[in-house]
Amino acid sequence: MLLVVPGYKPFLDIPGGIADADESPLAACWREVREEIGLDLPITRLLLVDWIPAHGVWPDGIMFIFDGGQLDEDQAAALMPTTRS
């Protein structure tokens, strides 16, 4: 399982975000993973759907978790941790 600390949240989370207008959950997952970790992964089957309650500035929502496969050695090595300033 891949976890990230997004620049806009002070805690671990899975890569992801909010779907754009007229964007399917699967397309949003693919786009968000590419934006957040820079990899084009073969996002496949839906694993989980869950409701998340409101938290801070974020309203409640529905979370879709998809299978992103397993990173190969080159993909894993390409992930570069960043530091906050």
HTML snippet that shows the backbone in 3Dmol.js (N, CA, C, O; Angstrom):
<script src="https://3Dmol.org/build/3Dmol-min.js"></script>
<div id="view" style="width:600px;height:400px;position:relative"></div>
<script>
const pdb = `
ATOM      1  N   MET A   1       0.853  -1.172   0.000  1.00  0.00           N
ATOM      2  CA  MET A   1       0.000   0.000   0.000  1.00  0.00           C
ATOM      3  C   MET A   1       0.898   1.233   0.000  1.00  0.00           C
ATOM      4  O   MET A   1       1.860   1.318   0.763  1.00  0.00           O
ATOM      5  N   LEU A   2       0.567   2.178  -0.864  1.00  0.00           N
ATOM      6  CA  LEU A   2       1.328   3.414  -0.961  1.00  0.00           C
ATOM      7  C   LEU A   2       0.588   4.512  -0.212  1.00  0.00           C
ATOM      8  O   LEU A   2      -0.595   4.757  -0.449  1.00  0.00           O
ATOM      9  N   LEU A   3       1.303   5.169   0.695  1.00  0.00           N
ATOM     10  CA  LEU A   3       0.752   6.302   1.427  1.00  0.00           C
ATOM     11  C   LEU A   3       1.607   7.529   1.145  1.00  0.00           C
ATOM     12  O   LEU A   3       2.820   7.420   0.966  1.00  0.00           O
ATOM     13  N   VAL A   4       0.980   8.687   1.108  1.00  0.00           N
ATOM     14  CA  VAL A   4       1.673   9.951   0.888  1.00  0.00           C
ATOM     15  C   VAL A   4       1.250  10.933   1.971  1.00  0.00           C
ATOM     16  O   VAL A   4       0.235  10.732   2.638  1.00  0.00           O
ATOM     17  N   VAL A   5       2.031  11.998   2.145  1.00  0.00           N
ATOM     18  CA  VAL A   5       1.625  13.120   2.977  1.00  0.00           C
ATOM     19  C   VAL A   5       1.461  14.294   2.029  1.00  0.00           C
ATOM     20  O   VAL A   5       2.440  14.960   1.692  1.00  0.00           O
ATOM     21  N   PRO A   6       0.231  14.556   1.592  1.00  0.00           N
ATOM     22  CA  PRO A   6       0.013  15.658   0.656  1.00  0.00           C
ATOM     23  C   PRO A   6       0.436  16.996   1.273  1.00  0.00           C
ATOM     24  O   PRO A   6       0.404  17.167   2.492  1.00  0.00           O
ATOM     25  N   GLY A   7       0.827  17.928   0.423  1.00  0.00           N
ATOM     26  CA  GLY A   7       1.253  19.235   0.914  1.00  0.00           C
ATOM     27  C   GLY A   7       0.159  20.015   1.622  1.00  0.00           C
ATOM     28  O   GLY A   7       0.449  20.954   2.363  1.00  0.00           O
ATOM     29  N   TYR A   8      -1.084  19.640   1.406  1.00  0.00           N
ATOM     30  CA  TYR A   8      -2.217  20.363   1.992  1.00  0.00           C
ATOM     31  C   TYR A   8      -2.833  19.652   3.193  1.00  0.00           C
ATOM     32  O   TYR A   8      -3.843  20.104   3.732  1.00  0.00           O
ATOM     33  N   LYS A   9      -2.219  18.523   3.621  1.00  0.00           N
ATOM     34  CA  LYS A   9      -2.711  17.786   4.794  1.00  0.00           C
ATOM     35  C   LYS A   9      -1.513  17.421   5.666  1.00  0.00           C
ATOM     36  O   LYS A   9      -0.444  17.104   5.144  1.00  0.00           O
ATOM     37  N   PRO A  10      -1.674  17.462   6.971  1.00  0.00           N
ATOM     38  CA  PRO A  10      -0.544  17.124   7.847  1.00  0.00           C
ATOM     39  C   PRO A  10      -0.505  15.650   8.260  1.00  0.00           C
ATOM     40  O   PRO A  10       0.062  15.319   9.301  1.00  0.00           O
ATOM     41  N   PHE A  11      -1.096  14.769   7.465  1.00  0.00           N
ATOM     42  CA  PHE A  11      -1.145  13.366   7.861  1.00  0.00           C
ATOM     43  C   PHE A  11      -1.064  12.455   6.637  1.00  0.00           C
ATOM     44  O   PHE A  11      -1.288  12.889   5.507  1.00  0.00           O
ATOM     45  N   LEU A  12      -0.739  11.189   6.882  1.00  0.00           N
ATOM     46  CA  LEU A  12      -0.666  10.187   5.814  1.00  0.00           C
ATOM     47  C   LEU A  12      -2.037   9.970   5.184  1.00  0.00           C
ATOM     48  O   LEU A  12      -3.069  10.008   5.854  1.00  0.00           O
ATOM     49  N   ASP A  13      -2.011   9.745   3.889  1.00  0.00           N
ATOM     50  CA  ASP A  13      -3.245   9.459   3.165  1.00  0.00           C
ATOM     51  C   ASP A  13      -2.864   8.645   1.932  1.00  0.00           C
ATOM     52  O   ASP A  13      -1.687   8.560   1.581  1.00  0.00           O
ATOM     53  N   ILE A  14      -3.838   8.059   1.286  1.00  0.00           N
ATOM     54  CA  ILE A  14      -3.558   7.383   0.024  1.00  0.00           C
ATOM     55  C   ILE A  14      -3.539   8.458  -1.065  1.00  0.00           C
ATOM     56  O   ILE A  14      -4.177   9.498  -0.898  1.00  0.00           O
ATOM     57  N   PRO A  15      -2.829   8.240  -2.172  1.00  0.00           N
ATOM     58  CA  PRO A  15      -2.888   9.217  -3.265  1.00  0.00           C
ATOM     59  C   PRO A  15      -4.325   9.343  -3.756  1.00  0.00           C
ATOM     60  O   PRO A  15      -5.043   8.348  -3.856  1.00  0.00           O
ATOM     61  N   GLY A  16      -4.731  10.538  -4.053  1.00  0.00           N
ATOM     62  CA  GLY A  16      -6.091  10.721  -4.539  1.00  0.00           C
ATOM     63  C   GLY A  16      -6.552  12.141  -4.400  1.00  0.00           C
ATOM     64  O   GLY A  16      -5.773  13.034  -4.066  1.00  0.00           O
ATOM     65  N   GLY A  17      -7.811  12.344  -4.656  1.00  0.00           N
ATOM     66  CA  GLY A  17      -8.375  13.682  -4.564  1.00  0.00           C
ATOM     67  C   GLY A  17      -9.813  13.676  -5.024  1.00  0.00           C
ATOM     68  O   GLY A  17     -10.488  12.647  -4.990  1.00  0.00           O
ATOM     69  N   ILE A  18     -10.271  14.828  -5.453  1.00  0.00           N
ATOM     70  CA  ILE A  18     -11.667  15.009  -5.833  1.00  0.00           C
ATOM     71  C   ILE A  18     -11.797  14.889  -7.339  1.00  0.00           C
ATOM     72  O   ILE A  18     -10.980  15.425  -8.087  1.00  0.00           O
ATOM     73  N   ALA A  19     -12.821  14.188  -7.778  1.00  0.00           N
ATOM     74  CA  ALA A  19     -13.091  14.054  -9.214  1.00  0.00           C
ATOM     75  C   ALA A  19     -13.547  15.392  -9.781  1.00  0.00           C
ATOM     76  O   ALA A  19     -14.295  16.131  -9.140  1.00  0.00           O
ATOM     77  N   ASP A  20     -13.085  15.693 -10.992  1.00  0.00           N
ATOM     78  CA  ASP A  20     -13.535  16.890 -11.699  1.00  0.00           C
ATOM     79  C   ASP A  20     -14.951  16.654 -12.241  1.00  0.00           C
ATOM     80  O   ASP A  20     -15.437  15.523 -12.263  1.00  0.00           O
ATOM     81  N   ALA A  21     -15.595  17.725 -12.672  1.00  0.00           N
ATOM     82  CA  ALA A  21     -16.932  17.608 -13.267  1.00  0.00           C
ATOM     83  C   ALA A  21     -16.868  16.665 -14.469  1.00  0.00           C
ATOM     84  O   ALA A  21     -15.954  16.758 -15.288  1.00  0.00           O
ATOM     85  N   ASP A  22     -17.820  15.779 -14.567  1.00  0.00           N
ATOM     86  CA  ASP A  22     -17.920  14.807 -15.669  1.00  0.00           C
ATOM     87  C   ASP A  22     -16.725  13.855 -15.748  1.00  0.00           C
ATOM     88  O   ASP A  22     -16.435  13.327 -16.822  1.00  0.00           O
ATOM     89  N   GLU A  23     -16.032  13.628 -14.638  1.00  0.00           N
ATOM     90  CA  GLU A  23     -14.905  12.687 -14.592  1.00  0.00           C
ATOM     91  C   GLU A  23     -15.320  11.482 -13.753  1.00  0.00           C
ATOM     92  O   GLU A  23     -15.817  11.638 -12.638  1.00  0.00           O
ATOM     93  N   SER A  24     -15.118  10.300 -14.283  1.00  0.00           N
ATOM     94  CA  SER A  24     -15.482   9.097 -13.532  1.00  0.00           C
ATOM     95  C   SER A  24     -14.529   8.902 -12.356  1.00  0.00           C
ATOM     96  O   SER A  24     -13.418   9.433 -12.372  1.00  0.00           O
ATOM     97  N   PRO A  25     -14.946   8.145 -11.332  1.00  0.00           N
ATOM     98  CA  PRO A  25     -14.032   7.852 -10.228  1.00  0.00           C
ATOM     99  C   PRO A  25     -12.739   7.171 -10.708  1.00  0.00           C
ATOM    100  O   PRO A  25     -11.661   7.470 -10.195  1.00  0.00           O
ATOM    101  N   LEU A  26     -12.839   6.267 -11.678  1.00  0.00           N
ATOM    102  CA  LEU A  26     -11.650   5.591 -12.201  1.00  0.00           C
ATOM    103  C   LEU A  26     -10.711   6.580 -12.885  1.00  0.00           C
ATOM    104  O   LEU A  26      -9.503   6.538 -12.650  1.00  0.00           O
ATOM    105  N   ALA A  27     -11.234   7.459 -13.717  1.00  0.00           N
ATOM    106  CA  ALA A  27     -10.407   8.467 -14.387  1.00  0.00           C
ATOM    107  C   ALA A  27      -9.790   9.423 -13.373  1.00  0.00           C
ATOM    108  O   ALA A  27      -8.633   9.816 -13.519  1.00  0.00           O
ATOM    109  N   ALA A  28     -10.547   9.799 -12.354  1.00  0.00           N
ATOM    110  CA  ALA A  28     -10.018  10.684 -11.312  1.00  0.00           C
ATOM    111  C   ALA A  28      -8.874  10.010 -10.564  1.00  0.00           C
ATOM    112  O   ALA A  28      -7.872  10.654 -10.254  1.00  0.00           O
ATOM    113  N   CYS A  29      -9.013   8.729 -10.274  1.00  0.00           N
ATOM    114  CA  CYS A  29      -7.962   7.990  -9.582  1.00  0.00           C
ATOM    115  C   CYS A  29      -6.682   7.988 -10.418  1.00  0.00           C
ATOM    116  O   CYS A  29      -5.603   8.283  -9.905  1.00  0.00           O
ATOM    117  N   TRP A  30      -6.802   7.658 -11.688  1.00  0.00           N
ATOM    118  CA  TRP A  30      -5.643   7.612 -12.574  1.00  0.00           C
ATOM    119  C   TRP A  30      -4.960   8.980 -12.625  1.00  0.00           C
ATOM    120  O   TRP A  30      -3.737   9.065 -12.509  1.00  0.00           O
ATOM    121  N   ARG A  31      -5.743  10.054 -12.800  1.00  0.00           N
ATOM    122  CA  ARG A  31      -5.195  11.413 -12.873  1.00  0.00           C
ATOM    123  C   ARG A  31      -4.522  11.819 -11.572  1.00  0.00           C
ATOM    124  O   ARG A  31      -3.413  12.353 -11.584  1.00  0.00           O
ATOM    125  N   GLU A  32      -5.185  11.569 -10.454  1.00  0.00           N
ATOM    126  CA  GLU A  32      -4.639  11.973  -9.157  1.00  0.00           C
ATOM    127  C   GLU A  32      -3.343  11.231  -8.829  1.00  0.00           C
ATOM    128  O   GLU A  32      -2.401  11.829  -8.310  1.00  0.00           O
ATOM    129  N   VAL A  33      -3.292   9.940  -9.128  1.00  0.00           N
ATOM    130  CA  VAL A  33      -2.053   9.179  -8.881  1.00  0.00           C
ATOM    131  C   VAL A  33      -0.926   9.747  -9.734  1.00  0.00           C
ATOM    132  O   VAL A  33       0.196   9.917  -9.256  1.00  0.00           O
ATOM    133  N   ARG A  34      -1.224  10.038 -10.990  1.00  0.00           N
ATOM    134  CA  ARG A  34      -0.211  10.617 -11.880  1.00  0.00           C
ATOM    135  C   ARG A  34       0.251  11.973 -11.353  1.00  0.00           C
ATOM    136  O   ARG A  34       1.450  12.252 -11.361  1.00  0.00           O
ATOM    137  N   GLU A  35      -0.666  12.819 -10.896  1.00  0.00           N
ATOM    138  CA  GLU A  35      -0.308  14.141 -10.379  1.00  0.00           C
ATOM    139  C   GLU A  35       0.483  14.054  -9.081  1.00  0.00           C
ATOM    140  O   GLU A  35       1.447  14.795  -8.889  1.00  0.00           O
ATOM    141  N   GLU A  36       0.077  13.147  -8.183  1.00  0.00           N
ATOM    142  CA  GLU A  36       0.689  13.102  -6.855  1.00  0.00           C
ATOM    143  C   GLU A  36       1.995  12.331  -6.791  1.00  0.00           C
ATOM    144  O   GLU A  36       2.882  12.701  -6.023  1.00  0.00           O
ATOM    145  N   ILE A  37       2.141  11.268  -7.578  1.00  0.00           N
ATOM    146  CA  ILE A  37       3.395  10.503  -7.500  1.00  0.00           C
ATOM    147  C   ILE A  37       4.124  10.391  -8.831  1.00  0.00           C
ATOM    148  O   ILE A  37       5.196   9.790  -8.895  1.00  0.00           O
ATOM    149  N   GLY A  38       3.562  10.960  -9.897  1.00  0.00           N
ATOM    150  CA  GLY A  38       4.253  11.018 -11.168  1.00  0.00           C
ATOM    151  C   GLY A  38       4.346   9.713 -11.938  1.00  0.00           C
ATOM    152  O   GLY A  38       5.209   9.575 -12.805  1.00  0.00           O
ATOM    153  N   LEU A  39       3.487   8.759 -11.645  1.00  0.00           N
ATOM    154  CA  LEU A  39       3.505   7.480 -12.344  1.00  0.00           C
ATOM    155  C   LEU A  39       2.166   7.236 -13.029  1.00  0.00           C
ATOM    156  O   LEU A  39       1.110   7.552 -12.482  1.00  0.00           O
ATOM    157  N   ASP A  40       2.222   6.668 -14.233  1.00  0.00           N
ATOM    158  CA  ASP A  40       1.013   6.225 -14.925  1.00  0.00           C
ATOM    159  C   ASP A  40       0.822   4.747 -14.610  1.00  0.00           C
ATOM    160  O   ASP A  40       1.423   3.883 -15.249  1.00  0.00           O
ATOM    161  N   LEU A  41      -0.002   4.471 -13.642  1.00  0.00           N
ATOM    162  CA  LEU A  41      -0.203   3.093 -13.200  1.00  0.00           C
ATOM    163  C   LEU A  41      -1.438   2.492 -13.863  1.00  0.00           C
ATOM    164  O   LEU A  41      -2.370   3.214 -14.216  1.00  0.00           O
ATOM    165  N   PRO A  42      -1.444   1.176 -14.033  1.00  0.00           N
ATOM    166  CA  PRO A  42      -2.611   0.510 -14.617  1.00  0.00           C
ATOM    167  C   PRO A  42      -3.710   0.339 -13.567  1.00  0.00           C
ATOM    168  O   PRO A  42      -3.872  -0.742 -13.000  1.00  0.00           O
ATOM    169  N   ILE A  43      -4.454   1.401 -13.316  1.00  0.00           N
ATOM    170  CA  ILE A  43      -5.529   1.355 -12.324  1.00  0.00           C
ATOM    171  C   ILE A  43      -6.588   0.390 -12.850  1.00  0.00           C
ATOM    172  O   ILE A  43      -7.067   0.541 -13.974  1.00  0.00           O
ATOM    173  N   THR A  44      -6.952  -0.602 -12.034  1.00  0.00           N
ATOM    174  CA  THR A  44      -7.869  -1.631 -12.523  1.00  0.00           C
ATOM    175  C   THR A  44      -9.139  -1.678 -11.684  1.00  0.00           C
ATOM    176  O   THR A  44      -9.906  -0.716 -11.659  1.00  0.00           O
ATOM    177  N   ARG A  45      -9.355  -2.760 -11.019  1.00  0.00           N
ATOM    178  CA  ARG A  45     -10.659  -3.013 -10.398  1.00  0.00           C
ATOM    179  C   ARG A  45     -10.897  -2.178  -9.144  1.00  0.00           C
ATOM    180  O   ARG A  45      -9.970  -1.792  -8.431  1.00  0.00           O
ATOM    181  N   LEU A  46     -12.165  -1.920  -8.911  1.00  0.00           N
ATOM    182  CA  LEU A  46     -12.616  -1.224  -7.714  1.00  0.00           C
ATOM    183  C   LEU A  46     -12.503  -2.185  -6.532  1.00  0.00           C
ATOM    184  O   LEU A  46     -13.015  -3.304  -6.585  1.00  0.00           O
ATOM    185  N   LEU A  47     -11.835  -1.749  -5.470  1.00  0.00           N
ATOM    186  CA  LEU A  47     -11.661  -2.595  -4.288  1.00  0.00           C
ATOM    187  C   LEU A  47     -12.627  -2.254  -3.162  1.00  0.00           C
ATOM    188  O   LEU A  47     -13.069  -3.140  -2.431  1.00  0.00           O
ATOM    189  N   LEU A  48     -12.957  -0.969  -3.021  1.00  0.00           N
ATOM    190  CA  LEU A  48     -13.714  -0.548  -1.845  1.00  0.00           C
ATOM    191  C   LEU A  48     -14.432   0.754  -2.128  1.00  0.00           C
ATOM    192  O   LEU A  48     -13.903   1.623  -2.821  1.00  0.00           O
ATOM    193  N   VAL A  49     -15.637   0.893  -1.597  1.00  0.00           N
ATOM    194  CA  VAL A  49     -16.370   2.157  -1.587  1.00  0.00           C
ATOM    195  C   VAL A  49     -16.715   2.435  -0.132  1.00  0.00           C
ATOM    196  O   VAL A  49     -17.228   1.562   0.569  1.00  0.00           O
ATOM    197  N   ASP A  50     -16.431   3.658   0.321  1.00  0.00           N
ATOM    198  CA  ASP A  50     -16.692   3.994   1.717  1.00  0.00           C
ATOM    199  C   ASP A  50     -17.140   5.442   1.817  1.00  0.00           C
ATOM    200  O   ASP A  50     -16.728   6.286   1.020  1.00  0.00           O
ATOM    201  N   TRP A  51     -17.975   5.723   2.788  1.00  0.00           N
ATOM    202  CA  TRP A  51     -18.375   7.085   3.099  1.00  0.00           C
ATOM    203  C   TRP A  51     -17.404   7.626   4.135  1.00  0.00           C
ATOM    204  O   TRP A  51     -17.082   6.944   5.108  1.00  0.00           O
ATOM    205  N   ILE A  52     -16.936   8.857   3.925  1.00  0.00           N
ATOM    206  CA  ILE A  52     -16.071   9.487   4.924  1.00  0.00           C
ATOM    207  C   ILE A  52     -16.774  10.726   5.465  1.00  0.00           C
ATOM    208  O   ILE A  52     -17.303  11.526   4.694  1.00  0.00           O
ATOM    209  N   PRO A  53     -16.782  10.886   6.776  1.00  0.00           N
ATOM    210  CA  PRO A  53     -17.455  12.044   7.376  1.00  0.00           C
ATOM    211  C   PRO A  53     -16.658  13.323   7.132  1.00  0.00           C
ATOM    212  O   PRO A  53     -15.480  13.276   6.777  1.00  0.00           O
ATOM    213  N   ALA A  54     -17.311  14.456   7.327  1.00  0.00           N
ATOM    214  CA  ALA A  54     -16.642  15.753   7.204  1.00  0.00           C
ATOM    215  C   ALA A  54     -15.451  15.801   8.158  1.00  0.00           C
ATOM    216  O   ALA A  54     -15.496  15.261   9.264  1.00  0.00           O
ATOM    217  N   HIS A  55     -14.378  16.467   7.699  1.00  0.00           N
ATOM    218  CA  HIS A  55     -13.160  16.589   8.523  1.00  0.00           C
ATOM    219  C   HIS A  55     -12.529  17.939   8.220  1.00  0.00           C
ATOM    220  O   HIS A  55     -12.058  18.174   7.107  1.00  0.00           O
ATOM    221  N   GLY A  56     -12.519  18.822   9.208  1.00  0.00           N
ATOM    222  CA  GLY A  56     -11.938  20.150   9.008  1.00  0.00           C
ATOM    223  C   GLY A  56     -12.660  20.900   7.905  1.00  0.00           C
ATOM    224  O   GLY A  56     -13.878  21.071   7.956  1.00  0.00           O
ATOM    225  N   VAL A  57     -11.905  21.351   6.900  1.00  0.00           N
ATOM    226  CA  VAL A  57     -12.497  22.118   5.799  1.00  0.00           C
ATOM    227  C   VAL A  57     -13.120  21.225   4.729  1.00  0.00           C
ATOM    228  O   VAL A  57     -13.775  21.731   3.817  1.00  0.00           O
ATOM    229  N   TRP A  58     -12.929  19.914   4.820  1.00  0.00           N
ATOM    230  CA  TRP A  58     -13.441  18.994   3.804  1.00  0.00           C
ATOM    231  C   TRP A  58     -14.821  18.471   4.201  1.00  0.00           C
ATOM    232  O   TRP A  58     -15.015  18.006   5.324  1.00  0.00           O
ATOM    233  N   PRO A  59     -15.783  18.551   3.268  1.00  0.00           N
ATOM    234  CA  PRO A  59     -17.112  18.002   3.562  1.00  0.00           C
ATOM    235  C   PRO A  59     -17.085  16.478   3.507  1.00  0.00           C
ATOM    236  O   PRO A  59     -16.083  15.881   3.112  1.00  0.00           O
ATOM    237  N   ASP A  60     -18.176  15.862   3.899  1.00  0.00           N
ATOM    238  CA  ASP A  60     -18.249  14.407   3.789  1.00  0.00           C
ATOM    239  C   ASP A  60     -18.207  14.012   2.318  1.00  0.00           C
ATOM    240  O   ASP A  60     -18.418  14.847   1.438  1.00  0.00           O
ATOM    241  N   GLY A  61     -17.936  12.741   2.057  1.00  0.00           N
ATOM    242  CA  GLY A  61     -17.858  12.303   0.672  1.00  0.00           C
ATOM    243  C   GLY A  61     -17.825  10.797   0.562  1.00  0.00           C
ATOM    244  O   GLY A  61     -17.832  10.074   1.559  1.00  0.00           O
ATOM    245  N   ILE A  62     -17.789  10.350  -0.662  1.00  0.00           N
ATOM    246  CA  ILE A  62     -17.679   8.928  -0.966  1.00  0.00           C
ATOM    247  C   ILE A  62     -16.263   8.679  -1.477  1.00  0.00           C
ATOM    248  O   ILE A  62     -15.792   9.381  -2.372  1.00  0.00           O
ATOM    249  N   MET A  63     -15.585   7.684  -0.913  1.00  0.00           N
ATOM    250  CA  MET A  63     -14.221   7.351  -1.315  1.00  0.00           C
ATOM    251  C   MET A  63     -14.255   6.046  -2.113  1.00  0.00           C
ATOM    252  O   MET A  63     -14.847   5.055  -1.685  1.00  0.00           O
ATOM    253  N   PHE A  64     -13.611   6.069  -3.277  1.00  0.00           N
ATOM    254  CA  PHE A  64     -13.477   4.896  -4.132  1.00  0.00           C
ATOM    255  C   PHE A  64     -12.006   4.485  -4.117  1.00  0.00           C
ATOM    256  O   PHE A  64     -11.134   5.293  -4.437  1.00  0.00           O
ATOM    257  N   ILE A  65     -11.727   3.246  -3.751  1.00  0.00           N
ATOM    258  CA  ILE A  65     -10.355   2.734  -3.701  1.00  0.00           C
ATOM    259  C   ILE A  65     -10.198   1.707  -4.821  1.00  0.00           C
ATOM    260  O   ILE A  65     -10.947   0.733  -4.900  1.00  0.00           O
ATOM    261  N   PHE A  66      -9.207   1.945  -5.686  1.00  0.00           N
ATOM    262  CA  PHE A  66      -8.946   1.063  -6.824  1.00  0.00           C
ATOM    263  C   PHE A  66      -7.615   0.345  -6.654  1.00  0.00           C
ATOM    264  O   PHE A  66      -6.746   0.789  -5.905  1.00  0.00           O
ATOM    265  N   ASP A  67      -7.471  -0.756  -7.352  1.00  0.00           N
ATOM    266  CA  ASP A  67      -6.219  -1.512  -7.382  1.00  0.00           C
ATOM    267  C   ASP A  67      -5.275  -0.844  -8.375  1.00  0.00           C
ATOM    268  O   ASP A  67      -5.597  -0.710  -9.555  1.00  0.00           O
ATOM    269  N   GLY A  68      -4.113  -0.430  -7.890  1.00  0.00           N
ATOM    270  CA  GLY A  68      -3.114   0.204  -8.744  1.00  0.00           C
ATOM    271  C   GLY A  68      -1.975  -0.718  -9.101  1.00  0.00           C
ATOM    272  O   GLY A  68      -0.974  -0.278  -9.667  1.00  0.00           O
ATOM    273  N   GLY A  69      -2.109  -1.982  -8.784  1.00  0.00           N
ATOM    274  CA  GLY A  69      -1.057  -2.934  -9.121  1.00  0.00           C
ATOM    275  C   GLY A  69       0.123  -2.845  -8.169  1.00  0.00           C
ATOM    276  O   GLY A  69       0.025  -2.264  -7.088  1.00  0.00           O
ATOM    277  N   GLN A  70       1.214  -3.417  -8.577  1.00  0.00           N
ATOM    278  CA  GLN A  70       2.424  -3.443  -7.766  1.00  0.00           C
ATOM    279  C   GLN A  70       3.530  -2.723  -8.527  1.00  0.00           C
ATOM    280  O   GLN A  70       3.718  -2.960  -9.720  1.00  0.00           O
ATOM    281  N   LEU A  71       4.261  -1.850  -7.848  1.00  0.00           N
ATOM    282  CA  LEU A  71       5.355  -1.129  -8.486  1.00  0.00           C
ATOM    283  C   LEU A  71       6.506  -2.079  -8.763  1.00  0.00           C
ATOM    284  O   LEU A  71       6.823  -2.944  -7.945  1.00  0.00           O
ATOM    285  N   ASP A  72       7.134  -1.911  -9.931  1.00  0.00           N
ATOM    286  CA  ASP A  72       8.356  -2.678 -10.179  1.00  0.00           C
ATOM    287  C   ASP A  72       9.530  -1.930  -9.528  1.00  0.00           C
ATOM    288  O   ASP A  72       9.347  -0.841  -8.986  1.00  0.00           O
ATOM    289  N   GLU A  73      10.715  -2.508  -9.582  1.00  0.00           N
ATOM    290  CA  GLU A  73      11.866  -1.907  -8.899  1.00  0.00           C
ATOM    291  C   GLU A  73      12.187  -0.514  -9.426  1.00  0.00           C
ATOM    292  O   GLU A  73      12.513   0.379  -8.644  1.00  0.00           O
ATOM    293  N   ASP A  74      12.099  -0.315 -10.747  1.00  0.00           N
ATOM    294  CA  ASP A  74      12.395   0.993 -11.327  1.00  0.00           C
ATOM    295  C   ASP A  74      11.381   2.044 -10.892  1.00  0.00           C
ATOM    296  O   ASP A  74      11.755   3.177 -10.588  1.00  0.00           O
ATOM    297  N   GLN A  75      10.105   1.679 -10.859  1.00  0.00           N
ATOM    298  CA  GLN A  75       9.076   2.619 -10.417  1.00  0.00           C
ATOM    299  C   GLN A  75       9.281   2.987  -8.954  1.00  0.00           C
ATOM    300  O   GLN A  75       9.187   4.158  -8.587  1.00  0.00           O
ATOM    301  N   ALA A  76       9.559   1.998  -8.125  1.00  0.00           N
ATOM    302  CA  ALA A  76       9.770   2.270  -6.694  1.00  0.00           C
ATOM    303  C   ALA A  76      10.986   3.166  -6.491  1.00  0.00           C
ATOM    304  O   ALA A  76      10.958   4.079  -5.665  1.00  0.00           O
ATOM    305  N   ALA A  77      12.056   2.908  -7.244  1.00  0.00           N
ATOM    306  CA  ALA A  77      13.271   3.705  -7.104  1.00  0.00           C
ATOM    307  C   ALA A  77      13.049   5.152  -7.583  1.00  0.00           C
ATOM    308  O   ALA A  77      13.719   6.075  -7.120  1.00  0.00           O
ATOM    309  N   ALA A  78      12.101   5.334  -8.515  1.00  0.00           N
ATOM    310  CA  ALA A  78      11.843   6.675  -9.055  1.00  0.00           C
ATOM    311  C   ALA A  78      11.062   7.560  -8.092  1.00  0.00           C
ATOM    312  O   ALA A  78      11.035   8.778  -8.269  1.00  0.00           O
ATOM    313  N   LEU A  79      10.429   6.980  -7.080  1.00  0.00           N
ATOM    314  CA  LEU A  79       9.674   7.777  -6.108  1.00  0.00           C
ATOM    315  C   LEU A  79      10.675   8.557  -5.270  1.00  0.00           C
ATOM    316  O   LEU A  79      11.587   7.984  -4.674  1.00  0.00           O
ATOM    317  N   MET A  80      10.490   9.867  -5.232  1.00  0.00           N
ATOM    318  CA  MET A  80      11.403  10.716  -4.498  1.00  0.00           C
ATOM    319  C   MET A  80      10.664  11.427  -3.367  1.00  0.00           C
ATOM    320  O   MET A  80       9.779  12.242  -3.628  1.00  0.00           O
ATOM    321  N   PRO A  81      11.012  11.132  -2.123  1.00  0.00           N
ATOM    322  CA  PRO A  81      10.390  11.863  -1.009  1.00  0.00           C
ATOM    323  C   PRO A  81      10.711  13.343  -1.105  1.00  0.00           C
ATOM    324  O   PRO A  81      11.805  13.725  -1.521  1.00  0.00           O
ATOM    325  N   THR A  82       9.758  14.171  -0.721  1.00  0.00           N
ATOM    326  CA  THR A  82       9.993  15.599  -0.681  1.00  0.00           C
ATOM    327  C   THR A  82       9.896  16.069   0.756  1.00  0.00           C
ATOM    328  O   THR A  82       9.295  15.398   1.595  1.00  0.00           O
ATOM    329  N   THR A  83      10.476  17.200   1.039  1.00  0.00           N
ATOM    330  CA  THR A  83      10.400  17.761   2.379  1.00  0.00           C
ATOM    331  C   THR A  83       9.573  19.024   2.341  1.00  0.00           C
ATOM    332  O   THR A  83       9.494  19.708   1.321  1.00  0.00           O
ATOM    333  N   ARG A  84       8.973  19.313   3.442  1.00  0.00           N
ATOM    334  CA  ARG A  84       8.189  20.548   3.561  1.00  0.00           C
ATOM    335  C   ARG A  84       9.101  21.666   3.990  1.00  0.00           C
ATOM    336  O   ARG A  84      10.038  21.462   4.762  1.00  0.00           O
ATOM    337  N   SER A  85       8.824  22.844   3.489  1.00  0.00           N
ATOM    338  CA  SER A  85       9.644  24.004   3.886  1.00  0.00           C
ATOM    339  C   SER A  85       8.985  24.770   4.998  1.00  0.00           C
ATOM    340  O   SER A  85       9.526  25.774   5.461  1.00  0.00           O
TER     341      SER A  85
END
`;
const viewer = $3Dmol.createViewer("view");
viewer.addModel(pdb, "pdb");
viewer.setStyle({}, {cartoon: {color: "spectrum"}});
viewer.zoomTo();
viewer.render();
</script>
